[in-house]
Amino acid sequence: MSIFVDQETRLVVQGITGREGSFHARQMLEYGTALVAGVTPGKGGQQFDGQVPIFNTVADAVARTGANVSVVYVPPAVAAGAVMEAADAGISLIVCITEGVPVLDMARAMPFVRARGSRLIGPNCPGLITPGQSKVGIIPGNICAPGRVGLVSRSGTLTYEVVNHLTRNGIGQSTCVGIGGDPIIGTNFIDCLRAFQDDPGTDAIVMLGEIGGTDEQHAAAYVKEHVSKPVVGFIAGQTAPKGRRMGHAGAIISGSSGTAEEKLAAFAAAGIGVMRRPVDVVASLRSRL
Amino acid sequence: MNLHEYQARMLLKAAGIPTFDGDVASTPSEVEAIARRIGGKVVIKAQVHAGGRGKAGGVKLADNPAAAADHASQILGMTIKGLMVHKVLVVPAADIATESYVGLIMDRETQRPVFMVSAAGGVDIEEVAATSPEQITRLPVDPVYGLLPHQALTLAFRLYQEFSHVRAAARIMEQLYSVFTANGASLAEINPLVTTPDGRVVALDAKMVIDDNELDRRPDLAICRDETAEEPSEVAARRANLSFIKLDGDVGCVVNGAGLAMATMDLVKYYGGEPANFLDIGGSSSPEKVINALKIITSDPNVKAILFNIFGGITRTDDVANGIVAATSQFKVSVPIVIRLTGTNEAEAIRILEGVGMRALSDMDQAVAQVVQLARGAA
């Protein structure tokens, strides 16, 4: 079992002929993801690598291939538009990898996506993977293994670091979700916690947060009330200075709010196992399983 | 990107928000000329990206143009919180009846622009929020419809009783919302918004922050960036497309990915060291990026040892290895380098490094512990 993506996932890649889109489309095909369509306006009717049909619009791709999940690799200035196009075409899960999307664009796109009943993951995220079933985005498939631990994270390579520790220690994953490092994102920690709690294939949950905002604090309160499965958590940015954007647009301590200490304290108060180092994930999980 | 007060003021003025007459200057003689044109008493305000300018002596009242020039010669060139003052804003010393606060921020929780207004203006709004939050009114704006007329009026009624003031303030709220959205701001603040004895409502001070993600499509705003107000190493890093922040420690860090970069800094601290910087070389790292990263880090005299922490996913570790080899052959790196890399093309990367007598570790904790020890040994 898993959350959000599985063997039923039929993927369309928006921006499949671009540099990033084509590279990752090949990686996803190689992994075994059911990549059924690509979209690049003006290139409709062509084939990607001789095996994936390209369409001019997402609506065409859905009508002809039954695609139900999309992944977006288009440039930042047109990313919010691509997300809304996918929602308009009835795509139920939209994963936006693009980094650098203007925040106001996302503020306008979010109500549109919600009104159509779609879920957005990202932007500025590595996507998600259900090991052995479906990889949507850029998480390297070879470091993951099927199993029963769910992982949700605001970052990319830190996720890989932690997943690598899990896999090497024989702890497989149900689904790994990167929710993205931007201030406005479509899916937050609570959405993922709820899904993992409801997933019979998940026994425990790893949360990788970082400085900035209050998402982790709300998530901690949610865990206390609604999550019966063991949860362990990490916060990156314990040494980050205030008021500086640490790479991710959302990773900034504004005033005195959004610090690592505040988030770690919220974790501890909610009974979440606090990891001081990425490597601690294994011991922390084992002590709770 | 932070705008200076004089830049934010220009945007507000262009949108029709009433401001006092005034101009920006970079020499005492320019200040004198502006003061003469304005006439009467003027205020000279340092233009730096730091709060508490007044307390630091960066805001001065002058009775006449000669005094204005005199004050300007002291303010220009002074440093406030480590930032050199290159420009001052000269405005008339206005008669003020009341001071209030009007701010608009992009709020993460509601995912909307949120107005914050308070009749308690002219002070640090974070302080008001902490001590008497009931004095602040918050209103999220639906970005699809914008600020509706009744919402603008509701906000204005929180600030004033006099209906002429309310009407003027409501119009300013609408104009501020336009400035915010038209320029892709993440914050736009008028603090204080003042009333004058003759009944006008005027923006006395302005602050704006532009969303960095907007700058690619807004070259007109991108030129507002004041590189003299930044660390030279951070300017060089941005030009090289690296995400870099200088810190005070002595362990230089080169990492791929922002989350892993932060976690690496934290681990340096965990093992008893202090990170010298945050540096994310990004996903698709060419050897050139590595060379630029090493140049920037080695230009910091505090750096005693350098750590590479690369988790190859999209990033090819052999690209990074080639960059390290190229950089160390181009210029001398006089501090020890510890390299941790794992993931995509790891075997090839290790072969490249071993070819020049360098070693790579695969474990992050081991590498961090080692680099901290080397930095300590050198200190």
Chai-1 contact restraints between the chains, C-beta under 6 A:
chainA,res_idxA,chainB,res_idxB,connection_type,confidence,min_distance_angstrom,max_distance_angstrom,comment,restraint_id
A,A77,B,R217,contact,1.0,0.0,6.0,A-B,restraint_1
A,G100,B,N213,contact,1.0,0.0,6.0,A-B,restraint_2
A,P102,B,G184,contact,1.0,0.0,6.0,A-B,restraint_3
A,P102,B,D211,contact,1.0,0.0,6.0,A-B,restraint_4
A,P102,B,N213,contact,1.0,0.0,6.0,A-B,restraint_5
A,P102,B,E214,contact,1.0,0.0,6.0,A-B,restraint_6
A,V103,B,M106,contact,1.0,0.0,6.0,A-B,restraint_7
A,V103,B,D211,contact,1.0,0.0,6.0,A-B,restraint_8
A,L104,B,G184,contact,1.0,0.0,6.0,A-B,restraint_9
A,A107,B,Q111,contact,1.0,0.0,6.0,A-B,restraint_10
A,A107,B,R112,contact,1.0,0.0,6.0,A-B,restraint_11
A,A107,B,P143,contact,1.0,0.0,6.0,A-B,restraint_12
A,R108,B,P143,contact,1.0,0.0,6.0,A-B,restraint_13
A,M110,B,Q111,contact,1.0,0.0,6.0,A-B,restraint_14
A,P111,B,V144,contact,1.0,0.0,6.0,A-B,restraint_15
A,I138,B,I314,contact,1.0,0.0,6.0,A-B,restraint_16
A,P140,B,G313,contact,1.0,0.0,6.0,A-B,restraint_17
A,S155,B,G259,contact,1.0,0.0,6.0,A-B,restraint_18
A,G156,B,G257,contact,1.0,0.0,6.0,A-B,restraint_19
A,T157,B,N256,contact,1.0,0.0,6.0,A-B,restraint_20
A,T157,B,G257,contact,1.0,0.0,6.0,A-B,restraint_21
A,T157,B,L260,contact,1.0,0.0,6.0,A-B,restraint_22
A,T157,B,F311,contact,1.0,0.0,6.0,A-B,restraint_23
A,L158,B,G259,contact,1.0,0.0,6.0,A-B,restraint_24
A,L158,B,L260,contact,1.0,0.0,6.0,A-B,restraint_25
A,L158,B,A263,contact,1.0,0.0,6.0,A-B,restraint_26
A,Y160,B,F311,contact,1.0,0.0,6.0,A-B,restraint_27
A,Y160,B,G313,contact,1.0,0.0,6.0,A-B,restraint_28
A,E161,B,L260,contact,1.0,0.0,6.0,A-B,restraint_29
A,E161,B,F311,contact,1.0,0.0,6.0,A-B,restraint_30
A,P183,B,R108,contact,1.0,0.0,6.0,A-B,restraint_31
A,I184,B,Q111,contact,1.0,0.0,6.0,A-B,restraint_32
A,E210,B,G259,contact,1.0,0.0,6.0,A-B,restraint_33
A,G213,B,R108,contact,1.0,0.0,6.0,A-B,restraint_34
A,A236,B,G259,contact,1.0,0.0,6.0,A-B,restraint_35
A,A236,B,M262,contact,1.0,0.0,6.0,A-B,restraint_36
A,A236,B,A263,contact,1.0,0.0,6.0,A-B,restraint_37
A,G237,B,M262,contact,1.0,0.0,6.0,A-B,restraint_38
A,Q238,B,D266,contact,1.0,0.0,6.0,A-B,restraint_39
A,T239,B,M265,contact,1.0,0.0,6.0,A-B,restraint_40
A,T239,B,D266,contact,1.0,0.0,6.0,A-B,restraint_41
A,T239,B,K269,contact,1.0,0.0,6.0,A-B,restraint_42
A,T239,B,P275,contact,1.0,0.0,6.0,A-B,restraint_43
A,R244,B,I245,contact,1.0,0.0,6.0,A-B,restraint_44
A,M246,B,A258,contact,1.0,0.0,6.0,A-B,restraint_45
A,M246,B,M262,contact,1.0,0.0,6.0,A-B,restraint_46
A,M246,B,F278,contact,1.0,0.0,6.0,A-B,restraint_47
A,G247,B,S243,contact,1.0,0.0,6.0,A-B,restraint_48
A,G247,B,A258,contact,1.0,0.0,6.0,A-B,restraint_49
A,G247,B,D280,contact,1.0,0.0,6.0,A-B,restraint_50
A,H248,B,A258,contact,1.0,0.0,6.0,A-B,restraint_51
A,G255,B,E126,contact,1.0,0.0,6.0,A-B,restraint_52
A,P278,B,A263,contact,1.0,0.0,6.0,A-B,restraint_53
A,V279,B,D365,contact,1.0,0.0,6.0,A-B,restraint_54
